[in-house]
Amino acid sequence: MVSQERLLRPREVARQLAVSRSTVYRWFWEGKLQGVKLNSGTVRILESAVLRKLAAGDVETGIRD
């Protein structure tokens, strides 16, 4: 059985990490947050990547949107 990873919207990730959505997109494009770009161009972030970032305390401060 294949486990399905939960995909989060950048807005949800920004709220959880207390950073701006712009920061979430930047981290995605820089490879600091793993996720996927869907065919429609929409970005989704892997929940496990967010949990790893929280667990590591690796959250830079940013201005909230």
N, CA, C and O atoms as a Tripos MOL2 file, in Angstrom:
@<TRIPOS>MOLECULE
protein
  260   259    65     0     0
PROTEIN
NO_CHARGES

@<TRIPOS>ATOM
      1 N           0.8440   -1.1820    0.0000 N.3       1 MET1
      2 CA          0.0000    0.0000    0.0000 C.3       1 MET1
      3 C           0.8910    1.2480    0.0000 C.2       1 MET1
      4 O           1.8410    1.3400    0.7780 O.2       1 MET1
      5 N           0.5790    2.1930   -0.8690 N.am      2 VAL2
      6 CA          1.3690    3.4100   -0.9850 C.3       2 VAL2
      7 C           0.7700    4.4870   -0.0890 C.2       2 VAL2
      8 O          -0.4250    4.7770   -0.1540 O.2       2 VAL2
      9 N           1.6120    5.0660    0.7400 N.am      3 SER3
     10 CA          1.1810    6.1430    1.6200 C.3       3 SER3
     11 C           1.1420    7.4490    0.8370 C.2       3 SER3
     12 O           2.0690    7.7530    0.0860 O.2       3 SER3
     13 N           0.0810    8.2150    1.0080 N.am      4 GLN4
     14 CA         -0.0330    9.4910    0.3030 C.3       4 GLN4
     15 C           0.4040   10.6240    1.2150 C.2       4 GLN4
     16 O          -0.0350   10.7290    2.3600 O.2       4 GLN4
     17 N           1.2660   11.4600    0.6910 N.am      5 GLU5
     18 CA          1.7670   12.6260    1.4050 C.3       5 GLU5
     19 C           0.7440   13.7540    1.3080 C.2       5 GLU5
     20 O           0.1700   13.9900    0.2450 O.2       5 GLU5
     21 N           0.5230   14.4400    2.4070 N.am      6 ARG6
     22 CA         -0.3850   15.5830    2.4000 C.3       6 ARG6
     23 C           0.3310   16.7820    1.7810 C.2       6 ARG6
     24 O           1.4750   17.0790    2.1260 O.2       6 ARG6
     25 N          -0.3510   17.4660    0.8640 N.am      7 LEU7
     26 CA          0.1930   18.6460    0.2150 C.3       7 LEU7
     27 C          -0.4870   19.8860    0.7890 C.2       7 LEU7
     28 O          -1.7100   19.9390    0.9120 O.2       7 LEU7
     29 N           0.3280   20.8800    1.1370 N.am      8 LEU8
     30 CA         -0.1980   22.0920    1.7580 C.3       8 LEU8
     31 C          -0.0660   23.2820    0.8240 C.2       8 LEU8
     32 O           0.8750   23.3660    0.0350 O.2       8 LEU8
     33 N          -1.0030   24.1870    0.9210 N.am      9 ARG9
     34 CA         -0.9370   25.4340    0.1610 C.3       9 ARG9
     35 C           0.0860   26.3490    0.8110 C.2       9 ARG9
     36 O           0.2760   26.3070    2.0270 O.2       9 ARG9
     37 N           0.7490   27.1790    0.0070 N.am     10 PRO10
     38 CA          1.7310   28.1120    0.5690 C.3      10 PRO10
     39 C           1.1630   28.9810    1.7040 C.2      10 PRO10
     40 O           1.8780   29.2990    2.6550 O.2      10 PRO10
     41 N          -0.0940   29.3570    1.6080 N.am     11 ARG11
     42 CA         -0.7190   30.1570    2.6680 C.3      11 ARG11
     43 C          -0.7420   29.3920    4.0030 C.2      11 ARG11
     44 O          -0.4680   29.9630    5.0590 O.2      11 ARG11
     45 N          -1.0730   28.0910    3.9400 N.am     12 GLU12
     46 CA         -1.1000   27.2660    5.1460 C.3      12 GLU12
     47 C           0.3000   27.1360    5.7430 C.2      12 GLU12
     48 O           0.4830   27.2140    6.9580 O.2      12 GLU12
     49 N           1.2790   26.9370    4.8670 N.am     13 VAL13
     50 CA          2.6640   26.7850    5.3080 C.3      13 VAL13
     51 C           3.1500   28.0810    5.9550 C.2      13 VAL13
     52 O           3.8000   28.0540    7.0000 O.2      13 VAL13
     53 N           2.8350   29.2040    5.3330 N.am     14 ALA14
     54 CA          3.2390   30.5090    5.8750 C.3      14 ALA14
     55 C           2.6740   30.7000    7.2740 C.2      14 ALA14
     56 O           3.3660   31.1880    8.1670 O.2      14 ALA14
     57 N           1.4310   30.3200    7.4610 N.am     15 ARG15
     58 CA          0.7960   30.4600    8.7750 C.3      15 ARG15
     59 C           1.4920   29.5690    9.8030 C.2      15 ARG15
     60 O           1.7610   30.0050   10.9230 O.2      15 ARG15
     61 N           1.7840   28.3260    9.4250 N.am     16 GLN16
     62 CA          2.4160   27.3810   10.3570 C.3      16 GLN16
     63 C           3.8300   27.8080   10.7340 C.2      16 GLN16
     64 O           4.2550   27.6300   11.8750 O.2      16 GLN16
     65 N           4.5600   28.3760    9.7630 N.am     17 LEU17
     66 CA          5.9560   28.7490   10.0080 C.3      17 LEU17
     67 C           6.1130   30.2110   10.4270 C.2      17 LEU17
     68 O           7.2220   30.6590   10.7170 O.2      17 LEU17
     69 N           5.0020   30.9550   10.4600 N.am     18 ALA18
     70 CA          5.0060   32.3700   10.8430 C.3      18 ALA18
     71 C           5.9340   33.1930    9.9460 C.2      18 ALA18
     72 O           6.7210   34.0110   10.4230 O.2      18 ALA18
     73 N           5.8220   32.9570    8.6350 N.am     19 VAL19
     74 CA          6.5690   33.7240    7.6390 C.3      19 VAL19
     75 C           5.5810   34.1660    6.5610 C.2      19 VAL19
     76 O           4.4150   33.7730    6.5860 O.2      19 VAL19
     77 N           6.0400   34.9700    5.6320 N.am     20 SER20
     78 CA          5.1700   35.4250    4.5470 C.3      20 SER20
     79 C           5.0400   34.3390    3.4740 C.2      20 SER20
     80 O           5.8600   33.4240    3.3910 O.2      20 SER20
     81 N           4.0030   34.4610    2.6670 N.am     21 ARG21
     82 CA          3.8500   33.5370    1.5370 C.3      21 ARG21
     83 C           5.0180   33.6870    0.5740 C.2      21 ARG21
     84 O           5.4690   32.7070   -0.0180 O.2      21 ARG21
     85 N           5.5050   34.9040    0.4180 N.am     22 SER22
     86 CA          6.6620   35.1330   -0.4610 C.3      22 SER22
     87 C           7.8580   34.3270    0.0080 C.2      22 SER22
     88 O           8.5990   33.7780   -0.8080 O.2      22 SER22
     89 N           8.0510   34.2510    1.3110 N.am     23 THR23
     90 CA          9.1560   33.4760    1.8700 C.3      23 THR23
     91 C           8.9740   31.9920    1.5670 C.2      23 THR23
     92 O           9.9390   31.3020    1.2380 O.2      23 THR23
     93 N           7.7510   31.5020    1.6760 N.am     24 VAL24
     94 CA          7.4710   30.0940    1.3730 C.3      24 VAL24
     95 C           7.8170   29.7970   -0.0820 C.2      24 VAL24
     96 O           8.4700   28.7930   -0.3660 O.2      24 VAL24
     97 N           7.3900   30.6530   -1.0030 N.am     25 TYR25
     98 CA          7.7170   30.4580   -2.4210 C.3      25 TYR25
     99 C           9.2270   30.5110   -2.6410 C.2      25 TYR25
    100 O           9.7810   29.6910   -3.3730 O.2      25 TYR25
    101 N           9.8860   31.4730   -2.0090 N.am     26 ARG26
    102 CA         11.3400   31.5920   -2.1800 C.3      26 ARG26
    103 C          12.0390   30.3380   -1.6870 C.2      26 ARG26
    104 O          12.9230   29.8120   -2.3630 O.2      26 ARG26
    105 N          11.6470   29.8490   -0.5060 N.am     27 TRP27
    106 CA         12.2510   28.6290    0.0410 C.3      27 TRP27
    107 C          11.9920   27.4440   -0.8810 C.2      27 TRP27
    108 O          12.8650   26.5940   -1.0510 O.2      27 TRP27
    109 N          10.8020   27.3780   -1.4800 N.am     28 PHE28
    110 CA         10.4940   26.3010   -2.4210 C.3      28 PHE28
    111 C          11.4470   26.3650   -3.6150 C.2      28 PHE28
    112 O          12.0540   25.3570   -3.9760 O.2      28 PHE28
    113 N          11.5840   27.5420   -4.2310 N.am     29 TRP29
    114 CA         12.4370   27.6850   -5.4170 C.3      29 TRP29
    115 C          13.9080   27.5060   -5.0840 C.2      29 TRP29
    116 O          14.6880   27.0880   -5.9400 O.2      29 TRP29
    117 N          14.3060   27.8220   -3.8330 N.am     30 GLU30
    118 CA         15.7080   27.6290   -3.4100 C.3      30 GLU30
    119 C          15.9830   26.2040   -2.9520 C.2      30 GLU30
    120 O          17.1310   25.8500   -2.6870 O.2      30 GLU30
    121 N          14.9370   25.3790   -2.8570 N.am     31 GLY31
    122 CA         15.1080   23.9930   -2.4350 C.3      31 GLY31
    123 C          15.1250   23.8060   -0.9260 C.2      31 GLY31
    124 O          15.4670   22.7280   -0.4390 O.2      31 GLY31
    125 N          14.7600   24.8470   -0.1800 N.am     32 LYS32
    126 CA         14.7420   24.7490    1.2860 C.3      32 LYS32
    127 C          13.4560   24.1050    1.8020 C.2      32 LYS32
    128 O          13.4130   23.6280    2.9360 O.2      32 LYS32
    129 N          12.4180   24.0900    0.9830 N.am     33 LEU33
    130 CA         11.1590   23.4030    1.2920 C.3      33 LEU33
    131 C          10.8230   22.5320    0.0930 C.2      33 LEU33
    132 O          10.7490   23.0230   -1.0330 O.2      33 LEU33
    133 N          10.6220   21.2510    0.3300 N.am     34 GLN34
    134 CA         10.3010   20.3280   -0.7500 C.3      34 GLN34
    135 C           8.7990   20.3910   -1.0430 C.2      34 GLN34
    136 O           7.9680   20.4900   -0.1410 O.2      34 GLN34
    137 N           8.4910   20.3310   -2.3210 N.am     35 GLY35
    138 CA          7.1020   20.3580   -2.7360 C.3      35 GLY35
    139 C           6.9960   19.9920   -4.1980 C.2      35 GLY35
    140 O           7.9260   19.4380   -4.7840 O.2      35 GLY35
    141 N           5.8580   20.3060   -4.7790 N.am     36 VAL36
    142 CA          5.6250   20.0040   -6.1790 C.3      36 VAL36
    143 C           4.9780   21.1950   -6.8610 C.2      36 VAL36
    144 O           4.2640   21.9840   -6.2430 O.2      36 VAL36
    145 N           5.2500   21.3010   -8.1570 N.am     37 LYS37
    146 CA          4.5660   22.2930   -8.9830 C.3      37 LYS37
    147 C           3.5980   21.5060   -9.8510 C.2      37 LYS37
    148 O           4.0180   20.6640  -10.6450 O.2      37 LYS37
    149 N           2.3310   21.7690   -9.7090 N.am     38 LEU38
    150 CA          1.3000   21.0520  -10.4540 C.3      38 LEU38
    151 C           1.2310   21.5660  -11.8900 C.2      38 LEU38
    152 O           1.7830   22.6190  -12.2090 O.2      38 LEU38
    153 N           0.5550   20.8170  -12.7450 N.am     39 ASN39
    154 CA          0.4310   21.1950  -14.1610 C.3      39 ASN39
    155 C          -0.1290   22.5900  -14.3460 C.2      39 ASN39
    156 O           0.2290   23.2860  -15.2960 O.2      39 ASN39
    157 N          -1.0010   23.0010  -13.4470 N.am     40 SER40
    158 CA         -1.6230   24.3230  -13.5500 C.3      40 SER40
    159 C          -0.6650   25.4430  -13.1430 C.2      40 SER40
    160 O          -0.9910   26.6240  -13.2630 O.2      40 SER40
    161 N           0.5370   25.0550  -12.6540 N.am     41 GLY41
    162 CA          1.5100   26.0510  -12.1960 C.3      41 GLY41
    163 C           1.4110   26.3180  -10.7080 C.2      41 GLY41
    164 O           2.2100   27.0700  -10.1490 O.2      41 GLY41
    165 N           0.4350   25.7040  -10.0710 N.am     42 THR42
    166 CA          0.2320   25.8700   -8.6350 C.3      42 THR42
    167 C           1.3130   25.1310   -7.8600 C.2      42 THR42
    168 O           1.7150   24.0290   -8.2340 O.2      42 THR42
    169 N           1.7780   25.7430   -6.7800 N.am     43 VAL43
    170 CA          2.7960   25.1280   -5.9280 C.3      43 VAL43
    171 C           2.1280   24.5390   -4.6900 C.2      43 VAL43
    172 O           1.2610   25.1680   -4.0830 O.2      43 VAL43
    173 N           2.5380   23.3350   -4.3240 N.am     44 ARG44
    174 CA          2.1090   22.7030   -3.0770 C.3      44 ARG44
    175 C           3.3590   22.2240   -2.3490 C.2      44 ARG44
    176 O           4.3060   21.7410   -2.9700 O.2      44 ARG44
    177 N           3.3490   22.3610   -1.0460 N.am     45 ILE45
    178 CA          4.4910   22.0030   -0.2100 C.3      45 ILE45
    179 C           4.1750   20.7070    0.5350 C.2      45 ILE45
    180 O           3.0630   20.5280    1.0320 O.2      45 ILE45
    181 N           5.1460   19.8130    0.6120 N.am     46 LEU46
    182 CA          4.9630   18.5560    1.3390 C.3      46 LEU46
    183 C           4.8680   18.8280    2.8380 C.2      46 LEU46
    184 O           5.6910   19.5490    3.4030 O.2      46 LEU46
    185 N           3.8590   18.2450    3.4690 N.am     47 GLU47
    186 CA          3.6760   18.4400    4.9040 C.3      47 GLU47
    187 C           4.9070   17.9640    5.6720 C.2      47 GLU47
    188 O           5.2840   18.5760    6.6720 O.2      47 GLU47
    189 N           5.5310   16.8890    5.2200 N.am     48 SER48
    190 CA          6.7100   16.3680    5.9140 C.3      48 SER48
    191 C           7.8590   17.3780    5.8850 C.2      48 SER48
    192 O           8.6470   17.4410    6.8290 O.2      48 SER48
    193 N           7.9620   18.1710    4.8090 N.am     49 ALA49
    194 CA          9.0120   19.1920    4.7220 C.3      49 ALA49
    195 C           8.7770   20.2880    5.7490 C.2      49 ALA49
    196 O           9.7240   20.8000    6.3460 O.2      49 ALA49
    197 N           7.5130   20.6490    5.9540 N.am     50 VAL50
    198 CA          7.1670   21.6650    6.9500 C.3      50 VAL50
    199 C           7.4710   21.1380    8.3520 C.2      50 VAL50
    200 O           8.0340   21.8530    9.1810 O.2      50 VAL50
    201 N           7.0960   19.8910    8.6110 N.am     51 LEU51
    202 CA          7.3460   19.3050    9.9300 C.3      51 LEU51
    203 C           8.8370   19.2030   10.2180 C.2      51 LEU51
    204 O           9.2690   19.4360   11.3470 O.2      51 LEU51
    205 N           9.6300   18.8540    9.1990 N.am     52 ARG52
    206 CA         11.0850   18.7970    9.3800 C.3      52 ARG52
    207 C          11.6460   20.1760    9.7100 C.2      52 ARG52
    208 O          12.5060   20.3070   10.5820 O.2      52 ARG52
    209 N          11.1670   21.1960    9.0210 N.am     53 LYS53
    210 CA         11.6470   22.5610    9.2440 C.3      53 LYS53
    211 C          11.2910   23.0090   10.6600 C.2      53 LYS53
    212 O          12.1050   23.6370   11.3360 O.2      53 LYS53
    213 N          10.0860   22.6920   11.1060 N.am     54 LEU54
    214 CA          9.6690   23.0450   12.4670 C.3      54 LEU54
    215 C          10.4950   22.2940   13.5070 C.2      54 LEU54
    216 O          10.9320   22.8800   14.4970 O.2      54 LEU54
    217 N          10.7060   21.0040   13.2830 N.am     55 ALA55
    218 CA         11.4560   20.1810   14.2400 C.3      55 ALA55
    219 C          12.9050   20.6330   14.3530 C.2      55 ALA55
    220 O          13.5020   20.5710   15.4280 O.2      55 ALA55
    221 N          13.4630   21.0880   13.2380 N.am     56 ALA56
    222 CA         14.8690   21.5200   13.2290 C.3      56 ALA56
    223 C          15.0240   22.9330   13.7730 C.2      56 ALA56
    224 O          16.1390   23.3900   14.0250 O.2      56 ALA56
    225 N          13.9030   23.6200   13.9520 N.am     57 GLY57
    226 CA         13.9770   25.0020   14.3970 C.3      57 GLY57
    227 C          14.6040   25.8840   13.3380 C.2      57 GLY57
    228 O          15.1460   26.9470   13.6400 O.2      57 GLY57
    229 N          14.5270   25.4400   12.0990 N.am     58 ASP58
    230 CA         15.1710   26.1210   10.9770 C.3      58 ASP58
    231 C          14.2110   27.0780   10.3020 C.2      58 ASP58
    232 O          13.9740   26.9800    9.0980 O.2      58 ASP58
    233 N          13.6600   27.9990   11.0680 N.am     59 VAL59
    234 CA         12.7160   28.9490   10.5180 C.3      59 VAL59
    235 C          13.2980   30.3440   10.6790 C.2      59 VAL59
    236 O          13.5100   30.8330   11.7880 O.2      59 VAL59
    237 N          13.5510   30.9710    9.5230 N.am     60 GLU60
    238 CA         14.0750   32.3380    9.5370 C.3      60 GLU60
    239 C          12.9030   33.2820    9.7870 C.2      60 GLU60
    240 O          11.7560   32.9680    9.4680 O.2      60 GLU60
    241 N          13.2050   34.4230   10.3520 N.am     61 THR61
    242 CA         12.1270   35.3870   10.5680 C.3      61 THR61
    243 C          11.7910   36.0800    9.2630 C.2      61 THR61
    244 O          12.6640   36.2920    8.4210 O.2      61 THR61
    245 N          10.5420   36.4290    9.0980 N.am     62 GLY62
    246 CA         10.1070   37.1090    7.8830 C.3      62 GLY62
    247 C           8.9100   37.9730    8.1950 C.2      62 GLY62
    248 O           8.3020   37.8480    9.2580 O.2      62 GLY62
    249 N           8.5780   38.8380    7.2810 N.am     63 ILE63
    250 CA          7.4270   39.7150    7.4370 C.3      63 ILE63
    251 C           6.2070   38.9530    6.9410 C.2      63 ILE63
    252 O           6.2330   38.3620    5.8620 O.2      63 ILE63
    253 N           5.1420   38.9700    7.7270 N.am     64 ARG64
    254 CA          3.9250   38.2520    7.3420 C.3      64 ARG64
    255 C           3.1750   39.0100    6.2730 C.2      64 ARG64
    256 O           3.1690   40.2410    6.2580 O.2      64 ARG64
    257 N           2.5280   38.2570    5.3600 N.am     65 ASP65
    258 CA          1.6650   38.8750    4.3280 C.3      65 ASP65
    259 C           0.4110   39.4040    4.9630 C.2      65 ASP65
    260 O          -0.4440   39.9590    4.2730 O.2      65 ASP65
@<TRIPOS>BOND
     1     1     2 1
     2     2     3 1
     3     3     4 2
     4     3     5 am
     5     5     6 1
     6     6     7 1
     7     7     8 2
     8     7     9 am
     9     9    10 1
    10    10    11 1
    11    11    12 2
    12    11    13 am
    13    13    14 1
    14    14    15 1
    15    15    16 2
    16    15    17 am
    17    17    18 1
    18    18    19 1
    19    19    20 2
    20    19    21 am
    21    21    22 1
    22    22    23 1
    23    23    24 2
    24    23    25 am
    25    25    26 1
    26    26    27 1
    27    27    28 2
    28    27    29 am
    29    29    30 1
    30    30    31 1
    31    31    32 2
    32    31    33 am
    33    33    34 1
    34    34    35 1
    35    35    36 2
    36    35    37 am
    37    37    38 1
    38    38    39 1
    39    39    40 2
    40    39    41 am
    41    41    42 1
    42    42    43 1
    43    43    44 2
    44    43    45 am
    45    45    46 1
    46    46    47 1
    47    47    48 2
    48    47    49 am
    49    49    50 1
    50    50    51 1
    51    51    52 2
    52    51    53 am
    53    53    54 1
    54    54    55 1
    55    55    56 2
    56    55    57 am
    57    57    58 1
    58    58    59 1
    59    59    60 2
    60    59    61 am
    61    61    62 1
    62    62    63 1
    63    63    64 2
    64    63    65 am
    65    65    66 1
    66    66    67 1
    67    67    68 2
    68    67    69 am
    69    69    70 1
    70    70    71 1
    71    71    72 2
    72    71    73 am
    73    73    74 1
    74    74    75 1
    75    75    76 2
    76    75    77 am
    77    77    78 1
    78    78    79 1
    79    79    80 2
    80    79    81 am
    81    81    82 1
    82    82    83 1
    83    83    84 2
    84    83    85 am
    85    85    86 1
    86    86    87 1
    87    87    88 2
    88    87    89 am
    89    89    90 1
    90    90    91 1
    91    91    92 2
    92    91    93 am
    93    93    94 1
    94    94    95 1
    95    95    96 2
    96    95    97 am
    97    97    98 1
    98    98    99 1
    99    99   100 2
   100    99   101 am
   101   101   102 1
   102   102   103 1
   103   103   104 2
   104   103   105 am
   105   105   106 1
   106   106   107 1
   107   107   108 2
   108   107   109 am
   109   109   110 1
   110   110   111 1
   111   111   112 2
   112   111   113 am
   113   113   114 1
   114   114   115 1
   115   115   116 2
   116   115   117 am
   117   117   118 1
   118   118   119 1
   119   119   120 2
   120   119   121 am
   121   121   122 1
   122   122   123 1
   123   123   124 2
   124   123   125 am
   125   125   126 1
   126   126   127 1
   127   127   128 2
   128   127   129 am
   129   129   130 1
   130   130   131 1
   131   131   132 2
   132   131   133 am
   133   133   134 1
   134   134   135 1
   135   135   136 2
   136   135   137 am
   137   137   138 1
   138   138   139 1
   139   139   140 2
   140   139   141 am
   141   141   142 1
   142   142   143 1
   143   143   144 2
   144   143   145 am
   145   145   146 1
   146   146   147 1
   147   147   148 2
   148   147   149 am
   149   149   150 1
   150   150   151 1
   151   151   152 2
   152   151   153 am
   153   153   154 1
   154   154   155 1
   155   155   156 2
   156   155   157 am
   157   157   158 1
   158   158   159 1
   159   159   160 2
   160   159   161 am
   161   161   162 1
   162   162   163 1
   163   163   164 2
   164   163   165 am
   165   165   166 1
   166   166   167 1
   167   167   168 2
   168   167   169 am
   169   169   170 1
   170   170   171 1
   171   171   172 2
   172   171   173 am
   173   173   174 1
   174   174   175 1
   175   175   176 2
   176   175   177 am
   177   177   178 1
   178   178   179 1
   179   179   180 2
   180   179   181 am
   181   181   182 1
   182   182   183 1
   183   183   184 2
   184   183   185 am
   185   185   186 1
   186   186   187 1
   187   187   188 2
   188   187   189 am
   189   189   190 1
   190   190   191 1
   191   191   192 2
   192   191   193 am
   193   193   194 1
   194   194   195 1
   195   195   196 2
   196   195   197 am
   197   197   198 1
   198   198   199 1
   199   199   200 2
   200   199   201 am
   201   201   202 1
   202   202   203 1
   203   203   204 2
   204   203   205 am
   205   205   206 1
   206   206   207 1
   207   207   208 2
   208   207   209 am
   209   209   210 1
   210   210   211 1
   211   211   212 2
   212   211   213 am
   213   213   214 1
   214   214   215 1
   215   215   216 2
   216   215   217 am
   217   217   218 1
   218   218   219 1
   219   219   220 2
   220   219   221 am
   221   221   222 1
   222   222   223 1
   223   223   224 2
   224   223   225 am
   225   225   226 1
   226   226   227 1
   227   227   228 2
   228   227   229 am
   229   229   230 1
   230   230   231 1
   231   231   232 2
   232   231   233 am
   233   233   234 1
   234   234   235 1
   235   235   236 2
   236   235   237 am
   237   237   238 1
   238   238   239 1
   239   239   240 2
   240   239   241 am
   241   241   242 1
   242   242   243 1
   243   243   244 2
   244   243   245 am
   245   245   246 1
   246   246   247 1
   247   247   248 2
   248   247   249 am
   249   249   250 1
   250   250   251 1
   251   251   252 2
   252   251   253 am
   253   253   254 1
   254   254   255 1
   255   255   256 2
   256   255   257 am
   257   257   258 1
   258   258   259 1
   259   259   260 2
@<TRIPOS>SUBSTRUCTURE
     1 MET1         2 RESIDUE 1 A MET
     2 VAL2         6 RESIDUE 1 A VAL
     3 SER3        10 RESIDUE 1 A SER
     4 GLN4        14 RESIDUE 1 A GLN
     5 GLU5        18 RESIDUE 1 A GLU
     6 ARG6        22 RESIDUE 1 A ARG
     7 LEU7        26 RESIDUE 1 A LEU
     8 LEU8        30 RESIDUE 1 A LEU
     9 ARG9        34 RESIDUE 1 A ARG
    10 PRO10       38 RESIDUE 1 A PRO
    11 ARG11       42 RESIDUE 1 A ARG
    12 GLU12       46 RESIDUE 1 A GLU
    13 VAL13       50 RESIDUE 1 A VAL
    14 ALA14       54 RESIDUE 1 A ALA
    15 ARG15       58 RESIDUE 1 A ARG
    16 GLN16       62 RESIDUE 1 A GLN
    17 LEU17       66 RESIDUE 1 A LEU
    18 ALA18       70 RESIDUE 1 A ALA
    19 VAL19       74 RESIDUE 1 A VAL
    20 SER20       78 RESIDUE 1 A SER
    21 ARG21       82 RESIDUE 1 A ARG
    22 SER22       86 RESIDUE 1 A SER
    23 THR23       90 RESIDUE 1 A THR
    24 VAL24       94 RESIDUE 1 A VAL
    25 TYR25       98 RESIDUE 1 A TYR
    26 ARG26      102 RESIDUE 1 A ARG
    27 TRP27      106 RESIDUE 1 A TRP
    28 PHE28      110 RESIDUE 1 A PHE
    29 TRP29      114 RESIDUE 1 A TRP
    30 GLU30      118 RESIDUE 1 A GLU
    31 GLY31      122 RESIDUE 1 A GLY
    32 LYS32      126 RESIDUE 1 A LYS
    33 LEU33      130 RESIDUE 1 A LEU
    34 GLN34      134 RESIDUE 1 A GLN
    35 GLY35      138 RESIDUE 1 A GLY
    36 VAL36      142 RESIDUE 1 A VAL
    37 LYS37      146 RESIDUE 1 A LYS
    38 LEU38      150 RESIDUE 1 A LEU
    39 ASN39      154 RESIDUE 1 A ASN
    40 SER40      158 RESIDUE 1 A SER
    41 GLY41      162 RESIDUE 1 A GLY
    42 THR42      166 RESIDUE 1 A THR
    43 VAL43      170 RESIDUE 1 A VAL
    44 ARG44      174 RESIDUE 1 A ARG
    45 ILE45      178 RESIDUE 1 A ILE
    46 LEU46      182 RESIDUE 1 A LEU
    47 GLU47      186 RESIDUE 1 A GLU
    48 SER48      190 RESIDUE 1 A SER
    49 ALA49      194 RESIDUE 1 A ALA
    50 VAL50      198 RESIDUE 1 A VAL
    51 LEU51      202 RESIDUE 1 A LEU
    52 ARG52      206 RESIDUE 1 A ARG
    53 LYS53      210 RESIDUE 1 A LYS
    54 LEU54      214 RESIDUE 1 A LEU
    55 ALA55      218 RESIDUE 1 A ALA
    56 ALA56      222 RESIDUE 1 A ALA
    57 GLY57      226 RESIDUE 1 A GLY
    58 ASP58      230 RESIDUE 1 A ASP
    59 VAL59      234 RESIDUE 1 A VAL
    60 GLU60      238 RESIDUE 1 A GLU
    61 THR61      242 RESIDUE 1 A THR
    62 GLY62      246 RESIDUE 1 A GLY
    63 ILE63      250 RESIDUE 1 A ILE
    64 ARG64      254 RESIDUE 1 A ARG
    65 ASP65      258 RESIDUE 1 A ASP
